[in-house]
Amino acid sequence: MKTVVMTRTGGPEVLEVMERPDPVPAAGQVLVEVAAAGVNFMDTGVRRGLAWAPEPNPKVLGVEGAGRVLAVGEGGARFRPGDRVAWVYAPGSYAERIAVPADALVAVPDAIDDRTAAAVMMQGLTASHFATDFYPVQPGDIALVHAAAGGLGLLLTQIVRLRGGHVIGRVSSPDKVAAARNAGADHVIVATGGDFAAEAVRLSGGEGVHVVYDGSGPATFQGSLDSLRRSGTFCWYGPVLGGPGPLDIMSLPKSIKIGYATFFDHIHTPELLRARAGQLFEWIASGALKVTVGATYPLADAARAHRDMESRATTGKLLLLP
């Protein structure tokens, strides 16, 4: 089978298509033919050596996808050959076939196509965590969503709106404003760095926002702090771009709360994974949640997908189609 591997640490040029034997599902695993694999920013961090460093090269990238069951190992009998499934964290997903633990799989309803299922798992579950667990958005709350035209930002904006909140989106260029507004953002700020706080405060009636969702790295950290109202919540995420450095907790303004949100805490049991994914699928099937696939690529063009993602010129989700 064809796979996309990183041969060494570095830029997109270190990605290569390599033939490997088909995996054999071990006990508790399911062999899946991959229909679509999600491209995530964390994949670029793995490629640059920021994660999975102990694993020897060449190693297959990717953690997310959707497809159809080919075979079931002992103990994976909850699924049968022919079942459509999706997963959110199974290393080695940039491949034509993958063996996935049965507990990491969710069944995909007939109403959801493979590309949509692959596109909503990582970013949809992350957005669900942010807006329902980490900071349960209440009707009337105002949220500042960074990278509001990206795959995560578009889904997060919609979930905030589903819960009765309002959204101020930040995007990096004027050509992304329409995508953020179409997702439901009430206001959109165009800013590439930290010069957005005054406008966010103004748009929130002078008080500041109730919650900031910021995965844009150190450049936006101070602006996000300045955007919050008293007792506001700062949801920090996305380790690839690095953290803000040491913080003096006694210097934090306005009784704000800061936390680092990890989507695994939203789905830390198989039952929660199925329930949370099921909710996303229900929203999609009803038309309440729209998933935007920004671009698709064959496996051989994985390096181009990485370049496009890192250029920040894309909107929506990027997928590889084996």
JOQUITA-V711824 format. One record per residue. N is the residue number from 1. RES is the residue in one letter. PSI is psi as a letter, one per 20 degrees, with the letter a starting at -180 (* if undefined). Layout:
BEGIN
N_RES_PSI / N_RES_PSI
END
This chain:
BEGIN
1_M_q / 2_K_p / 3_T_r / 4_V_o / 5_V_q / 6_M_p / 7_T_h / 8_R_r / 9_T_p / 10_G_b / 11_G_a / 12_P_h / 13_E_i / 14_V_i / 15_L_p / 16_E_q / 17_V_p / 18_M_p / 19_E_p / 20_R_q / 21_P_q / 22_D_p / 23_P_q / 24_V_p / 25_P_p / 26_A_a / 27_A_p / 28_G_j / 29_Q_r / 30_V_p / 31_L_p / 32_V_p / 33_E_o / 34_V_p / 35_A_h / 36_A_p / 37_A_p / 38_G_q / 39_V_p / 40_N_q / 41_F_h / 42_M_h / 43_D_h / 44_T_h / 45_G_g / 46_V_g / 47_R_h / 48_R_j / 49_G_j / 50_L_i / 51_A_r / 52_W_j / 53_A_h / 54_P_i / 55_E_p / 56_P_q / 57_N_q / 58_P_q / 59_K_q / 60_V_p / 61_L_r / 62_G_q / 63_V_i / 64_E_q / 65_G_a / 66_A_q / 67_G_b / 68_R_p / 69_V_p / 70_L_h / 71_A_q / 72_V_p / 73_G_r / 74_E_p / 75_G_i / 76_G_k / 77_A_i / 78_R_i / 79_F_q / 80_R_q / 81_P_p / 82_G_i / 83_D_q / 84_R_p / 85_V_r / 86_A_r / 87_W_q / 88_V_h / 89_Y_n / 90_A_n / 91_P_p / 92_G_k / 93_S_i / 94_Y_m / 95_A_r / 96_E_h / 97_R_q / 98_I_q / 99_A_p / 100_V_p / 101_P_p / 102_A_h / 103_D_i / 104_A_j / 105_L_q / 106_V_q / 107_A_p / 108_V_p / 109_P_q / 110_D_h / 111_A_i / 112_I_p / 113_D_r / 114_D_g / 115_R_g / 116_T_g / 117_A_g / 118_A_h / 119_A_h / 120_V_i / 121_M_f / 122_M_g / 123_Q_h / 124_G_g / 125_L_h / 126_T_g / 127_A_h / 128_S_g / 129_H_g / 130_F_g / 131_A_i / 132_T_h / 133_D_f / 134_F_g / 135_Y_n / 136_P_o / 137_V_p / 138_Q_q / 139_P_p / 140_G_i / 141_D_q / 142_I_p / 143_A_p / 144_L_o / 145_V_o / 146_H_q / 147_A_l / 148_A_i / 149_A_j / 150_G_r / 151_G_g / 152_L_g / 153_G_h / 154_L_g / 155_L_g / 156_L_g / 157_T_g / 158_Q_h / 159_I_h / 160_V_g / 161_R_h / 162_L_h / 163_R_j / 164_G_j / 165_G_r / 166_H_q / 167_V_p / 168_I_o / 169_G_q / 170_R_p / 171_V_r / 172_S_i / 173_S_q / 174_P_h / 175_D_i / 176_K_i / 177_V_g / 178_A_g / 179_A_g / 180_A_g / 181_R_h / 182_N_h / 183_A_i / 184_G_j / 185_A_p / 186_D_h / 187_H_q / 188_V_p / 189_I_p / 190_V_o / 191_A_p / 192_T_i / 193_G_c / 194_G_j / 195_D_l / 196_F_i / 197_A_g / 198_A_h / 199_E_h / 200_A_g / 201_V_g / 202_R_g / 203_L_i / 204_S_k / 205_G_j / 206_G_i / 207_E_h / 208_G_r / 209_V_q / 210_H_h / 211_V_q / 212_V_p / 213_Y_o / 214_D_o / 215_G_k / 216_S_j / 217_G_a / 218_P_h / 219_A_h / 220_T_i / 221_F_g / 222_Q_g / 223_G_h / 224_S_g / 225_L_g / 226_D_i / 227_S_i / 228_L_q / 229_R_r / 230_R_p / 231_S_k / 232_G_r / 233_T_p / 234_F_o / 235_C_o / 236_W_p / 237_Y_r / 238_G_n / 239_P_i / 240_V_h / 241_L_i / 242_G_r / 243_G_r / 244_P_i / 245_G_a / 246_P_q / 247_L_p / 248_D_o / 249_I_h / 250_M_i / 251_S_i / 252_L_p / 253_P_q / 254_K_k / 255_S_k / 256_I_r / 257_K_p / 258_I_p / 259_G_q / 260_Y_o / 261_A_p / 262_T_p / 263_F_h / 264_F_h / 265_D_i / 266_H_h / 267_I_l / 268_H_j / 269_T_q / 270_P_h / 271_E_g / 272_L_g / 273_L_g / 274_R_g / 275_A_g / 276_R_g / 277_A_h / 278_G_h / 279_Q_g / 280_L_g / 281_F_h / 282_E_g / 283_W_g / 284_I_g / 285_A_h / 286_S_i / 287_G_j / 288_A_h / 289_L_p / 290_K_p / 291_V_p / 292_T_o / 293_V_o / 294_G_h / 295_A_q / 296_T_q / 297_Y_q / 298_P_r / 299_L_h / 300_A_i / 301_D_k / 302_A_h / 303_A_h / 304_R_h / 305_A_g / 306_H_g / 307_R_g / 308_D_g / 309_M_g / 310_E_i / 311_S_i / 312_R_k / 313_A_i / 314_T_r / 315_T_q / 316_G_a / 317_K_q / 318_L_p / 319_L_q / 320_L_p / 321_L_n / 322_P_*
END
